[in-house]
Amino acid sequence: MTAESVMPDGVEANITTTETDLEDLRERLTGWLGDRLGADSAPRVYNLTRPGHSGMSSVSVLFDLDWTAEGVPNTVQLVARLAPEATAFPVFPGYDLQRQFDVMSAVREHSEVPVPHVWWVENSAGPLGNPFLVMERVSGAVPVDNPPYVFGGWLYELDSSGREAVQENSVRVLAQVHAIEDPAAKVPSLAAPSGGSNLRRHFENERAYYEWTRRDDGLRIPVLERAFDWLEAHWPAEPSPDVLSWGDSRIGNIMYDGTSPAAVLDWESAVLAPRELDLGWFLFFHRQFQDLAEQFSMPGLPEMFTRSDVVAQYEAAAGVEVRDLDFYLVYAALRHGIVMSQIERRRIHFGEVETPRNPDEYVMHHRMLAQLIDGTYEWEK
Protein backbone atom coordinates (compact mmCIF):
# COMPACT_ATOMS: atom_id res chain seq x y z
CA MET A 1 0.00 0.00 0.00
CA THR A 2 1.48 3.34 -1.02
CA ALA A 3 0.91 6.77 0.45
CA GLU A 4 -1.02 7.81 -2.64
CA SER A 5 -3.39 4.82 -2.39
CA VAL A 6 -4.65 5.80 1.06
CA MET A 7 -4.73 9.57 0.63
CA PRO A 8 -8.14 11.26 0.83
CA ASP A 9 -8.95 13.90 -1.74
CA GLY A 10 -7.61 17.34 -0.97
CA VAL A 11 -4.66 16.47 1.26
CA GLU A 12 -1.80 16.43 -1.21
CA ALA A 13 -1.19 20.01 -2.30
CA ASN A 14 -0.06 20.98 -5.78
CA ILE A 15 2.78 23.35 -4.98
CA THR A 16 4.53 25.33 -7.68
CA THR A 17 8.31 25.08 -7.52
CA THR A 18 11.14 26.71 -9.41
CA GLU A 19 11.66 25.28 -12.90
CA THR A 20 15.30 24.55 -13.60
CA ASP A 21 16.77 24.14 -17.11
CA LEU A 22 18.77 21.00 -16.41
CA GLU A 23 20.77 21.05 -19.64
CA ASP A 24 21.87 24.64 -19.07
CA LEU A 25 22.66 23.76 -15.46
CA ARG A 26 24.71 20.75 -16.58
CA GLU A 27 26.85 22.92 -18.84
CA ARG A 28 27.39 25.55 -16.15
CA LEU A 29 28.24 22.93 -13.53
CA THR A 30 30.73 21.30 -15.87
CA GLY A 31 32.59 24.56 -16.28
CA TRP A 32 32.51 25.44 -12.59
CA LEU A 33 33.64 21.99 -11.46
CA GLY A 34 36.43 21.93 -14.02
CA ASP A 35 38.08 24.81 -12.18
CA ARG A 36 38.00 22.97 -8.83
CA LEU A 37 38.81 19.31 -9.46
CA GLY A 38 42.33 19.61 -10.85
CA ALA A 39 41.18 17.19 -13.54
CA ASP A 40 43.29 16.04 -16.47
CA SER A 41 40.43 17.00 -18.80
CA ALA A 42 36.91 18.40 -18.60
CA PRO A 43 34.77 16.49 -16.06
CA ARG A 44 31.58 14.73 -17.08
CA VAL A 45 28.35 15.83 -15.40
CA TYR A 46 25.37 13.60 -16.23
CA ASN A 47 22.11 12.01 -14.99
CA LEU A 48 20.74 15.34 -13.72
CA THR A 49 17.32 14.99 -12.07
CA ARG A 50 15.05 16.86 -9.68
CA PRO A 51 13.83 14.77 -6.70
CA GLY A 52 10.09 14.18 -6.64
CA HIS A 53 9.56 15.58 -3.14
CA SER A 54 11.87 18.59 -3.23
CA GLY A 55 11.15 21.35 -0.76
CA MET A 56 10.71 25.08 -1.27
CA SER A 57 13.55 26.35 0.91
CA SER A 58 15.99 25.45 -1.84
CA VAL A 59 16.18 23.77 -5.24
CA SER A 60 17.84 20.34 -5.21
CA VAL A 61 19.39 18.75 -8.29
CA LEU A 62 20.91 15.27 -8.27
CA PHE A 63 23.78 14.46 -10.62
CA ASP A 64 26.66 12.08 -11.28
CA LEU A 65 30.21 13.29 -11.79
CA ASP A 66 33.18 11.59 -13.50
CA TRP A 67 36.70 12.99 -13.74
CA THR A 68 40.28 11.85 -14.03
CA ALA A 69 43.09 13.39 -11.96
CA GLU A 70 46.70 12.34 -12.47
CA GLY A 71 45.48 9.39 -14.47
CA VAL A 72 43.16 8.11 -11.71
CA PRO A 73 39.43 7.90 -12.64
CA ASN A 74 36.86 9.10 -10.08
CA THR A 75 33.08 8.82 -9.93
CA VAL A 76 30.79 10.35 -7.30
CA GLN A 77 27.08 10.94 -6.88
CA LEU A 78 26.27 14.46 -5.69
CA VAL A 79 23.49 16.89 -4.89
CA ALA A 80 23.51 20.60 -5.72
CA ARG A 81 21.26 22.76 -3.55
CA LEU A 82 20.50 26.15 -5.04
CA ALA A 83 18.82 29.12 -3.40
CA PRO A 84 15.46 29.73 -5.13
CA GLU A 85 15.04 32.52 -7.62
CA ALA A 86 13.39 35.73 -6.46
CA THR A 87 10.73 35.27 -9.15
CA ALA A 88 9.71 31.97 -7.51
CA PHE A 89 7.97 33.91 -4.68
CA PRO A 90 10.40 32.74 -1.97
CA VAL A 91 9.08 31.45 1.31
CA PHE A 92 11.99 32.85 3.31
CA PRO A 93 13.73 36.24 3.08
CA GLY A 94 17.27 34.84 2.78
CA TYR A 95 19.38 31.72 2.38
CA ASP A 96 22.75 31.58 4.14
CA LEU A 97 24.41 28.68 2.35
CA GLN A 98 27.81 29.45 3.84
CA ARG A 99 26.45 28.97 7.34
CA GLN A 100 24.76 25.74 6.26
CA PHE A 101 28.10 24.54 4.87
CA ASP A 102 29.88 25.48 8.10
CA VAL A 103 27.31 23.76 10.33
CA MET A 104 27.19 20.56 8.31
CA SER A 105 30.97 20.36 8.22
CA ALA A 106 31.23 20.89 11.99
CA VAL A 107 28.52 18.37 12.87
CA ARG A 108 30.12 15.78 10.60
CA GLU A 109 33.54 16.35 12.16
CA HIS A 110 32.58 16.63 15.83
CA SER A 111 29.76 14.11 16.28
CA GLU A 112 28.43 10.73 15.22
CA VAL A 113 25.44 12.36 13.51
CA PRO A 114 25.36 11.05 9.90
CA VAL A 115 25.70 14.27 7.93
CA PRO A 116 26.61 14.16 4.22
CA HIS A 117 30.04 15.44 3.27
CA VAL A 118 29.71 18.93 1.77
CA TRP A 119 32.20 19.36 -1.03
CA TRP A 120 31.86 23.03 -1.96
CA VAL A 121 29.84 26.17 -1.36
CA GLU A 122 29.51 28.94 -3.92
CA ASN A 123 28.20 32.20 -2.47
CA SER A 124 28.18 34.06 -5.78
CA ALA A 125 25.17 33.92 -8.11
CA GLY A 126 27.47 34.12 -11.13
CA PRO A 127 28.20 30.46 -11.99
CA LEU A 128 24.65 29.02 -11.81
CA GLY A 129 22.46 32.09 -11.44
CA ASN A 130 21.99 31.57 -7.69
CA PRO A 131 24.30 30.65 -4.79
CA PHE A 132 24.58 26.90 -4.19
CA LEU A 133 26.37 24.17 -2.33
CA VAL A 134 27.35 20.68 -3.45
CA MET A 135 27.22 17.66 -1.14
CA GLU A 136 27.51 13.91 -1.42
CA ARG A 137 24.35 11.99 -2.27
CA VAL A 138 23.15 9.42 0.26
CA SER A 139 20.68 6.64 -0.48
CA GLY A 140 17.77 5.97 1.83
CA ALA A 141 14.08 6.50 2.53
CA VAL A 142 12.54 9.73 3.79
CA PRO A 143 9.15 10.15 5.54
CA VAL A 144 7.60 12.61 3.09
CA ASP A 145 5.60 15.74 3.89
CA ASN A 146 3.36 15.85 0.83
CA PRO A 147 1.32 13.73 1.29
CA PRO A 148 2.22 13.40 4.98
CA TYR A 149 3.81 10.11 5.99
CA VAL A 150 1.01 9.45 8.52
CA PHE A 151 -1.28 8.55 5.60
CA GLY A 152 0.90 5.79 4.16
CA GLY A 153 4.30 4.81 2.88
CA TRP A 154 7.25 2.87 4.24
CA LEU A 155 7.08 4.21 7.81
CA TYR A 156 3.33 3.59 7.97
CA GLU A 157 3.87 0.01 6.84
CA LEU A 158 6.52 -0.86 9.46
CA ASP A 159 5.51 -3.11 12.34
CA SER A 160 5.44 -1.73 15.88
CA SER A 161 9.01 -2.75 16.67
CA GLY A 162 10.25 -1.04 13.50
CA ARG A 163 8.40 2.17 14.34
CA GLU A 164 9.79 2.10 17.88
CA ALA A 165 13.31 1.76 16.48
CA VAL A 166 12.78 4.70 14.12
CA GLN A 167 11.56 6.83 17.02
CA GLU A 168 14.37 5.92 19.40
CA ASN A 169 17.05 6.39 16.75
CA SER A 170 15.59 9.73 15.67
CA VAL A 171 15.40 11.09 19.21
CA ARG A 172 18.99 9.96 19.73
CA VAL A 173 20.01 12.14 16.78
CA LEU A 174 18.70 15.20 18.64
CA ALA A 175 20.71 14.29 21.73
CA GLN A 176 23.85 13.76 19.63
CA VAL A 177 23.51 17.15 17.95
CA HIS A 178 22.97 18.89 21.27
CA ALA A 179 25.98 17.13 22.83
CA ILE A 180 28.47 18.87 20.52
CA GLU A 181 30.75 20.85 22.82
CA ASP A 182 31.35 24.58 22.40
CA PRO A 183 29.39 24.93 19.12
CA ALA A 184 30.06 28.68 18.91
CA ALA A 185 33.77 27.97 18.58
CA LYS A 186 33.21 25.24 16.01
CA VAL A 187 30.80 27.37 13.94
CA PRO A 188 31.79 31.02 14.54
CA SER A 189 29.10 32.26 12.13
CA LEU A 190 26.48 31.13 14.68
CA ALA A 191 27.89 33.30 17.44
CA ALA A 192 26.04 36.53 18.15
CA PRO A 193 27.93 39.76 17.41
CA SER A 194 27.26 40.92 20.97
CA GLY A 195 25.91 39.60 24.25
CA GLY A 196 22.31 38.87 25.05
CA SER A 197 19.92 35.96 24.90
CA ASN A 198 20.03 33.76 21.81
CA LEU A 199 16.43 32.72 22.48
CA ARG A 200 15.34 36.36 22.53
CA ARG A 201 17.31 37.01 19.34
CA HIS A 202 15.64 34.02 17.67
CA PHE A 203 12.22 35.24 18.77
CA GLU A 204 12.80 38.74 17.42
CA ASN A 205 14.00 37.25 14.13
CA GLU A 206 10.71 35.34 13.90
CA ARG A 207 8.81 38.56 14.53
CA ALA A 208 10.81 40.23 11.77
CA TYR A 209 10.05 37.27 9.49
CA TYR A 210 6.32 37.68 10.20
CA GLU A 211 6.54 41.36 9.26
CA TRP A 212 8.46 40.42 6.08
CA THR A 213 5.66 38.07 5.00
CA ARG A 214 3.10 40.87 5.23
CA ARG A 215 5.26 43.52 3.55
CA ASP A 216 3.11 43.57 0.38
CA ASP A 217 -0.45 42.90 1.56
CA GLY A 218 -0.27 44.27 5.12
CA LEU A 219 -2.35 41.32 6.28
CA ARG A 220 -2.47 40.70 10.02
CA ILE A 221 -3.16 37.13 11.10
CA PRO A 222 -4.81 37.25 14.54
CA VAL A 223 -3.87 33.75 15.71
CA LEU A 224 -0.18 34.43 15.02
CA GLU A 225 -0.25 37.75 16.82
CA ARG A 226 -2.01 36.13 19.79
CA ALA A 227 0.80 33.57 19.87
CA PHE A 228 3.45 36.29 19.96
CA ASP A 229 1.65 37.88 22.92
CA TRP A 230 1.26 34.53 24.72
CA LEU A 231 4.95 33.76 24.35
CA GLU A 232 5.93 37.14 25.77
CA ALA A 233 3.66 36.51 28.75
CA HIS A 234 5.05 33.00 29.34
CA TRP A 235 8.75 33.63 28.69
CA PRO A 236 10.93 31.03 30.50
CA ALA A 237 12.39 32.37 33.73
CA GLU A 238 15.59 30.33 33.32
CA PRO A 239 15.94 28.90 29.81
CA SER A 240 18.15 25.87 29.32
CA PRO A 241 21.76 26.54 28.30
CA ASP A 242 22.34 27.08 24.60
CA VAL A 243 23.35 24.14 22.43
CA LEU A 244 23.74 23.67 18.70
CA SER A 245 20.12 23.61 17.57
CA TRP A 246 19.42 21.80 14.28
CA GLY A 247 16.59 24.25 13.67
CA ASP A 248 14.46 22.05 11.39
CA SER A 249 14.42 18.99 13.60
CA ARG A 250 11.93 16.52 12.17
CA ILE A 251 11.95 13.06 10.69
CA GLY A 252 11.10 14.48 7.27
CA ASN A 253 14.68 15.80 7.24
CA ILE A 254 16.21 12.41 8.03
CA MET A 255 17.05 9.77 5.44
CA TYR A 256 16.80 6.24 6.81
CA ASP A 257 18.53 2.98 6.01
CA GLY A 258 15.97 0.58 7.40
CA THR A 259 15.19 2.08 10.81
CA SER A 260 18.56 3.82 11.28
CA PRO A 261 19.32 7.41 10.21
CA ALA A 262 21.60 7.40 7.17
CA ALA A 263 21.69 11.16 6.60
CA VAL A 264 20.51 14.17 8.62
CA LEU A 265 19.62 16.99 6.25
CA ASP A 266 18.44 20.61 6.02
CA TRP A 267 20.63 22.64 8.37
CA GLU A 268 19.81 26.11 7.04
CA SER A 269 17.92 27.03 10.24
CA ALA A 270 20.68 25.96 12.65
CA VAL A 271 21.26 28.35 15.57
CA LEU A 272 22.55 28.49 19.11
CA ALA A 273 19.52 28.07 21.35
CA PRO A 274 18.08 26.01 24.22
CA ARG A 275 17.66 22.32 23.36
CA GLU A 276 13.89 22.60 23.77
CA LEU A 277 13.72 24.65 20.57
CA ASP A 278 14.44 21.45 18.62
CA LEU A 279 12.30 19.25 20.86
CA GLY A 280 9.27 21.49 20.48
CA TRP A 281 9.62 21.55 16.69
CA PHE A 282 10.17 17.78 16.59
CA LEU A 283 7.02 17.04 18.61
CA PHE A 284 4.86 19.66 16.96
CA PHE A 285 5.64 18.59 13.42
CA HIS A 286 4.55 14.99 13.90
CA ARG A 287 1.50 15.96 15.91
CA GLN A 288 0.16 18.38 13.31
CA PHE A 289 0.36 15.58 10.74
CA GLN A 290 -1.39 13.18 13.12
CA ASP A 291 -4.15 15.74 13.70
CA LEU A 292 -4.55 16.03 9.93
CA ALA A 293 -4.97 12.26 9.60
CA GLU A 294 -7.61 12.24 12.30
CA GLN A 295 -9.37 15.15 10.62
CA PHE A 296 -9.83 12.87 7.59
CA SER A 297 -10.98 9.97 9.83
CA MET A 298 -7.80 8.00 9.23
CA PRO A 299 -5.72 6.26 11.92
CA GLY A 300 -2.36 7.86 11.18
CA LEU A 301 0.45 6.92 13.57
CA PRO A 302 -0.91 7.93 17.01
CA GLU A 303 1.49 5.72 18.96
CA MET A 304 4.56 7.42 17.49
CA PHE A 305 6.37 10.47 18.86
CA THR A 306 4.00 11.14 21.76
CA ARG A 307 5.05 13.97 24.02
CA SER A 308 5.68 11.81 27.08
CA ASP A 309 7.64 9.14 25.20
CA VAL A 310 9.87 11.57 23.31
CA VAL A 311 10.67 13.56 26.45
CA ALA A 312 11.54 10.39 28.37
CA GLN A 313 13.70 9.03 25.55
CA TYR A 314 15.46 12.35 25.07
CA GLU A 315 16.16 12.85 28.78
CA ALA A 316 17.61 9.34 28.95
CA ALA A 317 19.79 9.88 25.88
CA ALA A 318 20.97 13.40 26.76
CA GLY A 319 21.16 13.04 30.55
CA VAL A 320 19.29 16.33 31.14
CA GLU A 321 15.85 17.47 32.24
CA VAL A 322 13.61 19.08 29.64
CA ARG A 323 12.32 22.51 30.70
CA ASP A 324 9.48 24.86 29.69
CA LEU A 325 8.22 22.56 26.94
CA ASP A 326 4.78 24.20 26.72
CA PHE A 327 6.48 27.44 25.71
CA TYR A 328 8.48 25.77 22.96
CA LEU A 329 5.49 23.86 21.61
CA VAL A 330 3.53 27.09 21.19
CA TYR A 331 6.63 28.67 19.69
CA ALA A 332 6.98 25.81 17.20
CA ALA A 333 3.35 26.18 16.17
CA LEU A 334 3.85 29.94 15.75
CA ARG A 335 7.03 29.52 13.71
CA HIS A 336 5.44 27.00 11.40
CA GLY A 337 2.32 29.16 11.21
CA ILE A 338 4.36 32.02 9.77
CA VAL A 339 5.87 29.66 7.20
CA MET A 340 2.44 28.29 6.28
CA SER A 341 1.02 31.79 5.89
CA GLN A 342 3.73 32.61 3.36
CA ILE A 343 3.17 29.31 1.54
CA GLU A 344 -0.53 30.16 1.36
CA ARG A 345 0.29 33.56 -0.10
CA ARG A 346 2.53 31.78 -2.58
CA ARG A 347 -0.25 29.40 -3.62
CA ILE A 348 -2.62 32.34 -4.04
CA HIS A 349 0.02 34.12 -6.14
CA PHE A 350 0.29 31.15 -8.51
CA GLY A 351 -3.49 30.68 -8.71
CA GLU A 352 -3.55 27.36 -6.88
CA VAL A 353 -6.09 28.41 -4.21
CA GLU A 354 -8.55 31.20 -3.52
CA THR A 355 -7.82 33.86 -0.91
CA PRO A 356 -9.23 32.72 2.48
CA ARG A 357 -11.99 34.88 3.96
CA ASN A 358 -10.66 34.36 7.48
CA PRO A 359 -7.04 35.52 7.86
CA ASP A 360 -6.39 32.73 10.39
CA GLU A 361 -7.00 30.22 7.58
CA TYR A 362 -3.68 31.24 6.04
CA VAL A 363 -2.32 28.94 8.77
CA MET A 364 -3.21 25.28 8.12
CA HIS A 365 -3.04 24.35 11.81
CA HIS A 366 -4.72 27.51 13.15
CA ARG A 367 -7.16 25.55 15.32
CA MET A 368 -4.33 23.64 16.96
CA LEU A 369 -2.41 26.87 17.59
CA ALA A 370 -5.49 28.53 19.10
CA GLN A 371 -6.00 25.56 21.44
CA LEU A 372 -2.33 25.61 22.45
CA ILE A 373 -2.66 29.29 23.35
CA ASP A 374 -5.88 28.68 25.28
CA GLY A 375 -4.45 25.65 27.09
CA THR A 376 -7.16 23.31 25.76
CA TYR A 377 -5.03 21.21 23.40
CA GLU A 378 -4.67 17.56 24.48
CA TRP A 379 -1.25 16.03 23.77
CA GLU A 380 -1.95 12.62 25.27
CA LYS A 381 -5.22 11.26 23.87
Secondary structure, DSSP 4 states (H G I P E B T S, - for coil): --HHHHPPTT-S---------HHHHHHHHHHHHHTTS--SS--EEEEEE--TT--SSSEEEEEEEEEEETTEEEEEEEEEEEPPPGGG--SSS---HHHHHHHHHHHHHHSS---PPEEEEE--STTTSS-EEEEE----B---BTTBGGGSSHHHHS-HHHHHHHHHHHHHHHHHHHT-S-HHHH-GGGS-SSSS-HHHHHHHHHHHHHHHHTTTT----HHHHHHHHHHHHT--SSPPPEEEE-SS-SGGGEEEETTEEEEE---TT-EEEETHHHHHHHHHHHHHHHHHHHHTT----TTSS-HHHHHHHHHHHHTS----HHHHHHHHHHHHHHHHHHHHHHHHHTTSSPPPSSGGGGSTTHHHHHHHHHT---S--
